[in-house]
């Protein structure tokens, strides 16, 4: 892995963007198969795309070290107060 922090950040951002695009494509495909939702291939593809997206996001968050700020912008109070409620 590259040790240059700027390149690491760029790599993680690309990874997250690619994972998000894969997730969107798979989610749309999955939704189009509504009548076949019990199809193991559809569930496997959807679950893998979600796992890839979450992993890419975790790696970028770890590198950026701003998880609490991002949680705050998502309305998660736990980032500030230690509670688990969500603002509406």
PyMOL commands that place a pseudoatom at each C-alpha (Angstrom):
pseudoatom trace, name=CA, resn=UNK, resi=1, chain=A, elem=C, hetatm=0, pos=[0.000, 0.000, 0.000]
pseudoatom trace, name=CA, resn=UNK, resi=2, chain=A, elem=C, hetatm=0, pos=[1.089, 3.537, -0.719]
pseudoatom trace, name=CA, resn=UNK, resi=3, chain=A, elem=C, hetatm=0, pos=[2.355, 5.469, 2.314]
pseudoatom trace, name=CA, resn=UNK, resi=4, chain=A, elem=C, hetatm=0, pos=[1.681, 8.942, 0.860]
pseudoatom trace, name=CA, resn=UNK, resi=5, chain=A, elem=C, hetatm=0, pos=[-1.343, 10.231, 2.858]
pseudoatom trace, name=CA, resn=UNK, resi=6, chain=A, elem=C, hetatm=0, pos=[-2.765, 12.166, -0.096]
pseudoatom trace, name=CA, resn=UNK, resi=7, chain=A, elem=C, hetatm=0, pos=[-2.574, 9.133, -2.366]
pseudoatom trace, name=CA, resn=UNK, resi=8, chain=A, elem=C, hetatm=0, pos=[-4.078, 6.922, 0.341]
pseudoatom trace, name=CA, resn=UNK, resi=9, chain=A, elem=C, hetatm=0, pos=[-6.994, 9.318, 0.670]
pseudoatom trace, name=CA, resn=UNK, resi=10, chain=A, elem=C, hetatm=0, pos=[-7.471, 9.434, -3.107]
pseudoatom trace, name=CA, resn=UNK, resi=11, chain=A, elem=C, hetatm=0, pos=[-7.380, 5.614, -3.298]
pseudoatom trace, name=CA, resn=UNK, resi=12, chain=A, elem=C, hetatm=0, pos=[-9.927, 5.258, -0.502]
pseudoatom trace, name=CA, resn=UNK, resi=13, chain=A, elem=C, hetatm=0, pos=[-12.192, 7.852, -2.127]
pseudoatom trace, name=CA, resn=UNK, resi=14, chain=A, elem=C, hetatm=0, pos=[-12.007, 5.990, -5.463]
pseudoatom trace, name=CA, resn=UNK, resi=15, chain=A, elem=C, hetatm=0, pos=[-12.712, 2.694, -3.701]
pseudoatom trace, name=CA, resn=UNK, resi=16, chain=A, elem=C, hetatm=0, pos=[-15.749, 4.183, -1.982]
pseudoatom trace, name=CA, resn=UNK, resi=17, chain=A, elem=C, hetatm=0, pos=[-17.036, 5.760, -5.176]
pseudoatom trace, name=CA, resn=UNK, resi=18, chain=A, elem=C, hetatm=0, pos=[-16.680, 2.480, -7.068]
pseudoatom trace, name=CA, resn=UNK, resi=19, chain=A, elem=C, hetatm=0, pos=[-18.363, 0.542, -4.259]
pseudoatom trace, name=CA, resn=UNK, resi=20, chain=A, elem=C, hetatm=0, pos=[-21.220, 3.057, -4.183]
pseudoatom trace, name=CA, resn=UNK, resi=21, chain=A, elem=C, hetatm=0, pos=[-21.729, 2.700, -7.940]
pseudoatom trace, name=CA, resn=UNK, resi=22, chain=A, elem=C, hetatm=0, pos=[-21.723, -1.102, -7.666]
pseudoatom trace, name=CA, resn=UNK, resi=23, chain=A, elem=C, hetatm=0, pos=[-24.193, -0.928, -4.795]
pseudoatom trace, name=CA, resn=UNK, resi=24, chain=A, elem=C, hetatm=0, pos=[-26.534, 1.372, -6.743]
pseudoatom trace, name=CA, resn=UNK, resi=25, chain=A, elem=C, hetatm=0, pos=[-26.424, -0.879, -9.806]
pseudoatom trace, name=CA, resn=UNK, resi=26, chain=A, elem=C, hetatm=0, pos=[-26.993, -4.065, -7.803]
pseudoatom trace, name=CA, resn=UNK, resi=27, chain=A, elem=C, hetatm=0, pos=[-29.735, -2.455, -5.691]
pseudoatom trace, name=CA, resn=UNK, resi=28, chain=A, elem=C, hetatm=0, pos=[-31.586, -1.326, -8.838]
pseudoatom trace, name=CA, resn=UNK, resi=29, chain=A, elem=C, hetatm=0, pos=[-31.193, -4.804, -10.350]
pseudoatom trace, name=CA, resn=UNK, resi=30, chain=A, elem=C, hetatm=0, pos=[-32.359, -6.379, -7.081]
pseudoatom trace, name=CA, resn=UNK, resi=31, chain=A, elem=C, hetatm=0, pos=[-35.419, -4.126, -6.892]
pseudoatom trace, name=CA, resn=UNK, resi=32, chain=A, elem=C, hetatm=0, pos=[-36.323, -4.951, -10.497]
pseudoatom trace, name=CA, resn=UNK, resi=33, chain=A, elem=C, hetatm=0, pos=[-36.474, -8.616, -9.453]
pseudoatom trace, name=CA, resn=UNK, resi=34, chain=A, elem=C, hetatm=0, pos=[-39.121, -8.014, -6.771]
pseudoatom trace, name=CA, resn=UNK, resi=35, chain=A, elem=C, hetatm=0, pos=[-41.069, -11.132, -7.700]
pseudoatom trace, name=CA, resn=UNK, resi=36, chain=A, elem=C, hetatm=0, pos=[-37.889, -13.176, -7.432]
pseudoatom trace, name=CA, resn=UNK, resi=37, chain=A, elem=C, hetatm=0, pos=[-36.596, -11.694, -4.169]
pseudoatom trace, name=CA, resn=UNK, resi=38, chain=A, elem=C, hetatm=0, pos=[-36.139, -15.142, -2.707]
pseudoatom trace, name=CA, resn=UNK, resi=39, chain=A, elem=C, hetatm=0, pos=[-33.554, -15.882, -5.415]
pseudoatom trace, name=CA, resn=UNK, resi=40, chain=A, elem=C, hetatm=0, pos=[-30.278, -16.660, -3.570]
pseudoatom trace, name=CA, resn=UNK, resi=41, chain=A, elem=C, hetatm=0, pos=[-28.212, -15.078, -6.368]
pseudoatom trace, name=CA, resn=UNK, resi=42, chain=A, elem=C, hetatm=0, pos=[-30.046, -11.774, -5.945]
pseudoatom trace, name=CA, resn=UNK, resi=43, chain=A, elem=C, hetatm=0, pos=[-29.593, -11.782, -2.165]
pseudoatom trace, name=CA, resn=UNK, resi=44, chain=A, elem=C, hetatm=0, pos=[-25.946, -12.814, -2.429]
pseudoatom trace, name=CA, resn=UNK, resi=45, chain=A, elem=C, hetatm=0, pos=[-25.196, -10.051, -4.929]
pseudoatom trace, name=CA, resn=UNK, resi=46, chain=A, elem=C, hetatm=0, pos=[-27.047, -7.459, -2.849]
pseudoatom trace, name=CA, resn=UNK, resi=47, chain=A, elem=C, hetatm=0, pos=[-25.397, -8.494, 0.421]
pseudoatom trace, name=CA, resn=UNK, resi=48, chain=A, elem=C, hetatm=0, pos=[-21.935, -8.513, -1.167]
pseudoatom trace, name=CA, resn=UNK, resi=49, chain=A, elem=C, hetatm=0, pos=[-22.417, -5.064, -2.694]
pseudoatom trace, name=CA, resn=UNK, resi=50, chain=A, elem=C, hetatm=0, pos=[-23.578, -3.726, 0.679]
pseudoatom trace, name=CA, resn=UNK, resi=51, chain=A, elem=C, hetatm=0, pos=[-20.624, -5.315, 2.486]
pseudoatom trace, name=CA, resn=UNK, resi=52, chain=A, elem=C, hetatm=0, pos=[-18.185, -3.872, -0.071]
pseudoatom trace, name=CA, resn=UNK, resi=53, chain=A, elem=C, hetatm=0, pos=[-19.705, -0.412, 0.304]
pseudoatom trace, name=CA, resn=UNK, resi=54, chain=A, elem=C, hetatm=0, pos=[-19.539, -0.533, 4.085]
pseudoatom trace, name=CA, resn=UNK, resi=55, chain=A, elem=C, hetatm=0, pos=[-15.942, -1.788, 4.044]
pseudoatom trace, name=CA, resn=UNK, resi=56, chain=A, elem=C, hetatm=0, pos=[-14.840, 0.957, 1.652]
pseudoatom trace, name=CA, resn=UNK, resi=57, chain=A, elem=C, hetatm=0, pos=[-16.595, 3.531, 3.823]
pseudoatom trace, name=CA, resn=UNK, resi=58, chain=A, elem=C, hetatm=0, pos=[-14.972, 2.205, 7.001]
pseudoatom trace, name=CA, resn=UNK, resi=59, chain=A, elem=C, hetatm=0, pos=[-11.522, 2.389, 5.438]
pseudoatom trace, name=CA, resn=UNK, resi=60, chain=A, elem=C, hetatm=0, pos=[-12.033, 5.958, 4.296]
pseudoatom trace, name=CA, resn=UNK, resi=61, chain=A, elem=C, hetatm=0, pos=[-13.475, 7.001, 7.658]
pseudoatom trace, name=CA, resn=UNK, resi=62, chain=A, elem=C, hetatm=0, pos=[-10.511, 5.452, 9.455]
pseudoatom trace, name=CA, resn=UNK, resi=63, chain=A, elem=C, hetatm=0, pos=[-8.104, 7.349, 7.245]
pseudoatom trace, name=CA, resn=UNK, resi=64, chain=A, elem=C, hetatm=0, pos=[-9.946, 10.654, 7.555]
pseudoatom trace, name=CA, resn=UNK, resi=65, chain=A, elem=C, hetatm=0, pos=[-10.632, 10.258, 11.273]
pseudoatom trace, name=CA, resn=UNK, resi=66, chain=A, elem=C, hetatm=0, pos=[-13.836, 12.283, 11.138]
pseudoatom trace, name=CA, resn=UNK, resi=67, chain=A, elem=C, hetatm=0, pos=[-16.471, 9.634, 11.858]
pseudoatom trace, name=CA, resn=UNK, resi=68, chain=A, elem=C, hetatm=0, pos=[-18.005, 11.716, 14.690]
pseudoatom trace, name=CA, resn=UNK, resi=69, chain=A, elem=C, hetatm=0, pos=[-18.469, 14.744, 12.430]
pseudoatom trace, name=CA, resn=UNK, resi=70, chain=A, elem=C, hetatm=0, pos=[-20.079, 12.645, 9.727]
pseudoatom trace, name=CA, resn=UNK, resi=71, chain=A, elem=C, hetatm=0, pos=[-22.400, 11.020, 12.268]
pseudoatom trace, name=CA, resn=UNK, resi=72, chain=A, elem=C, hetatm=0, pos=[-23.391, 14.472, 13.495]
pseudoatom trace, name=CA, resn=UNK, resi=73, chain=A, elem=C, hetatm=0, pos=[-24.275, 15.604, 9.969]
pseudoatom trace, name=CA, resn=UNK, resi=74, chain=A, elem=C, hetatm=0, pos=[-26.399, 12.451, 9.619]
pseudoatom trace, name=CA, resn=UNK, resi=75, chain=A, elem=C, hetatm=0, pos=[-28.316, 13.450, 12.734]
pseudoatom trace, name=CA, resn=UNK, resi=76, chain=A, elem=C, hetatm=0, pos=[-26.875, 10.793, 15.024]
pseudoatom trace, name=CA, resn=UNK, resi=77, chain=A, elem=C, hetatm=0, pos=[-26.619, 12.371, 18.455]
pseudoatom trace, name=CA, resn=UNK, resi=78, chain=A, elem=C, hetatm=0, pos=[-24.459, 9.554, 19.805]
pseudoatom trace, name=CA, resn=UNK, resi=79, chain=A, elem=C, hetatm=0, pos=[-21.476, 11.247, 18.202]
pseudoatom trace, name=CA, resn=UNK, resi=80, chain=A, elem=C, hetatm=0, pos=[-21.914, 14.160, 20.616]
pseudoatom trace, name=CA, resn=UNK, resi=81, chain=A, elem=C, hetatm=0, pos=[-23.961, 13.059, 23.601]
pseudoatom trace, name=CA, resn=UNK, resi=82, chain=A, elem=C, hetatm=0, pos=[-23.397, 9.338, 23.855]
pseudoatom trace, name=CA, resn=UNK, resi=83, chain=A, elem=C, hetatm=0, pos=[-27.105, 8.624, 23.248]
pseudoatom trace, name=CA, resn=UNK, resi=84, chain=A, elem=C, hetatm=0, pos=[-28.390, 6.543, 20.389]
pseudoatom trace, name=CA, resn=UNK, resi=85, chain=A, elem=C, hetatm=0, pos=[-31.396, 8.615, 19.324]
pseudoatom trace, name=CA, resn=UNK, resi=86, chain=A, elem=C, hetatm=0, pos=[-31.703, 10.231, 15.943]
pseudoatom trace, name=CA, resn=UNK, resi=87, chain=A, elem=C, hetatm=0, pos=[-32.905, 13.756, 15.152]
pseudoatom trace, name=CA, resn=UNK, resi=88, chain=A, elem=C, hetatm=0, pos=[-35.831, 14.016, 12.763]
for i in range(1, 88): cmd.bond("trace and resi %d" % i, "trace and resi %d" % (i + 1))
show_as sticks, trace
zoom trace
